[in-house]
């Protein structure tokens, strides 16, 4: 494909080389002036070019004989117009005015004579040329132009006939007067411009000093995104020299700067604050927090920015973030009821992912607190947000994602987060401590109960064992007397009473032995139907049941339990014996053995009778050791205490529901086989 770039044309390349050569030659003589003077020179060159073009057309159409001269003039003005577009516009102005001066003198010299009117017209035109020089050229160029005119006027008598010396002297005086006025005017203008330039340079130096004294980087971009001004801090931070920075695009210096952000910068869209990375010469990136302002200067818009190096701040933030992220303590920030920040430890405590916490509504976030603690916590948070003094530390329960409860030790404080008030919560999971405290309280309660039981045991043993011993001792004395009096019926009665006392003592010792063995001597657990256990216990208690005429009903649908079979049979047997003892005068005594569903993965079982019942005030006492509600009924008072210990050994619990005259129902729980 052919390259259409005009710069690659051979003639264009040659012309550019000639222009560069001309610049090297004329640079020491002529220095570019202001943009206004350049525009004036372009205007003059354009007018001369248009005038010469019209003259060429007119000469071709009406006066063909002069077309060669006009064509040369046209070429000359075309060259002048071209050079007016370059930085050598002053050369164009000076050459044009000088050639105009030479041209008008050449016309008069060619005639070899000039009338006073023509001489006066020559001077008037030259004054017009001088005025153009004053507005467009400097002092040196105007002096050369005036000197050329003086020389040309001084040569008038040589080339022109009938030119009197008085005319030459008056013309020289006129030119000298005009020149003096022109030089004085130019000198005043130059001094004024120099003063103005000095003032501008002072202002620029002052502004440069201010800009360079800024603690951060300063930069200014034009509408094309090119860097036009900066300070020393910018050079030092980027690692570029001033020459290298000149004209660089923001895309090569900043990341990230999106299209919309750059557009807002360039279009004077107000204040923009953001974080950017300054790209250094060696490719490193330095984080800066920048403030950008759009400003219009003249006909152009510029974006001015100031940035502060936040490298250390970023490092500190990263260190703080690492500490927070890796902290074993849960940290969270609540704002307007929502969780706006949480570290992994906090999310892990709740059983959620961090992103799930951020998506929660205020209602969902509130539901993380256990319902019984929610009202108190809300009151604390509202009071703290209102500035009231509240205890910053408290204990509460939270509901995990899986529904389980955990205890937290929470420290709450009011902070400002993203320029808005917020609640910061730091928590530690104290569930294990709470469980330990609960276990400790349970053990203390059990120990107190054991101590009380031991006291009762000591009293009962000393009383119940002492009573048979007293009986035995007393009847041994009676036996001795009866034997001495040879009274067989009496000594046989004495032996019977002694035998009954020893039997009572034996039963008490056996019950105590059975009670002491609970938890020490055990059989391995096995999976067994509770229906089979109920039948076995009924069989063992069959003598009392038949003697009292009690009807026993065993449900068909009974769960399978995993227990020490022998011990649970003993439990049911004791409950059956207890039910038979307290049937009272019931005409149709009845006992039911069944199941009542499940409770937390354990089977709920019961033994129900229609006996005399138990008053509610004694429901807790009946399971105590040696607690006999009716001393007239046989028994040691160990049976229900033994039942309670066996059930608790299987991690179950037992309770009674009963009213006087309406029978009693003893409920207890037992573990079921693990189906996994």
HELIX and SHEET records of a PDB file:
HELIX    1   1 UNK A    6  UNK A    8  5                                   3    
HELIX    2   2 UNK A   10  UNK A   26  1                                  17    
HELIX    3   3 UNK A   35  UNK A   61  1                                  27    
HELIX    4   4 UNK A   64  UNK A   66  5                                   3    
HELIX    5   5 UNK A   67  UNK A   84  1                                  18    
HELIX    6   6 UNK A   89  UNK A  111  1                                  23    
HELIX    7   7 UNK A  116  UNK A  136  1                                  21    
HELIX    8   8 UNK A  139  UNK A  154  1                                  16    
HELIX    9   9 UNK A  156  UNK A  159  1                                   4    
HELIX   10  10 UNK A  165  UNK A  212  1                                  48    
HELIX   11  11 UNK A  232  UNK A  238  1                                   7    
HELIX   12  12 UNK A  242  UNK A  245  1                                   4    
HELIX   13  13 UNK A  250  UNK A  252  5                                   3    
HELIX   14  14 UNK A  259  UNK A  266  1                                   8    
HELIX   15  15 UNK A  311  UNK A  326  1                                  16    
HELIX   16  16 UNK A  344  UNK A  350  1                                   7    
HELIX   17  17 UNK A  354  UNK A  358  1                                   5    
HELIX   18  18 UNK A  362  UNK A  366  1                                   5    
HELIX   19  19 UNK A  371  UNK A  385  1                                  15    
HELIX   20  20 UNK A  431  UNK A  460  1                                  30    
HELIX   21  21 UNK A  461  UNK A  465  3                                   5    
HELIX   22  22 UNK A  466  UNK A  484  1                                  19    
HELIX   23  23 UNK A  488  UNK A  517  1                                  30    
HELIX   24  24 UNK A  530  UNK A  540  1                                  11    
HELIX   25  25 UNK A  542  UNK A  548  1                                   7    
HELIX   26  26 UNK A  565  UNK A  581  1                                  17    
HELIX   27  27 UNK A  616  UNK A  618  5                                   3    
HELIX   28  28 UNK A  639  UNK A  649  1                                  11    
SHEET    1   A 6 UNK A 227  UNK A 230  0                                        
SHEET    2   A 6 UNK A 217  UNK A 221 -1                                        
SHEET    3   A 6 UNK A 300  UNK A 309 -1                                        
SHEET    4   A 6 UNK A 285  UNK A 297 -1                                        
SHEET    5   A 6 UNK A 271  UNK A 279 -1                                        
SHEET    6   A 6 UNK A 254  UNK A 255 -1                                        
SHEET    1   B 5 UNK A 338  UNK A 342  0                                        
SHEET    2   B 5 UNK A 330  UNK A 335 -1                                        
SHEET    3   B 5 UNK A 420  UNK A 429 -1                                        
SHEET    4   B 5 UNK A 405  UNK A 417 -1                                        
SHEET    5   B 5 UNK A 393  UNK A 399 -1                                        
SHEET    1   C 2 UNK A 526  UNK A 529  0                                        
SHEET    2   C 2 UNK A 560  UNK A 563 -1                                        
SHEET    1   D 5 UNK A 551  UNK A 554  0                                        
SHEET    2   D 5 UNK A 590  UNK A 599  1                                        
SHEET    3   D 5 UNK A 602  UNK A 609 -1                                        
SHEET    4   D 5 UNK A 664  UNK A 671 -1                                        
SHEET    5   D 5 UNK A 654  UNK A 658 -1                                        
END                                                                             
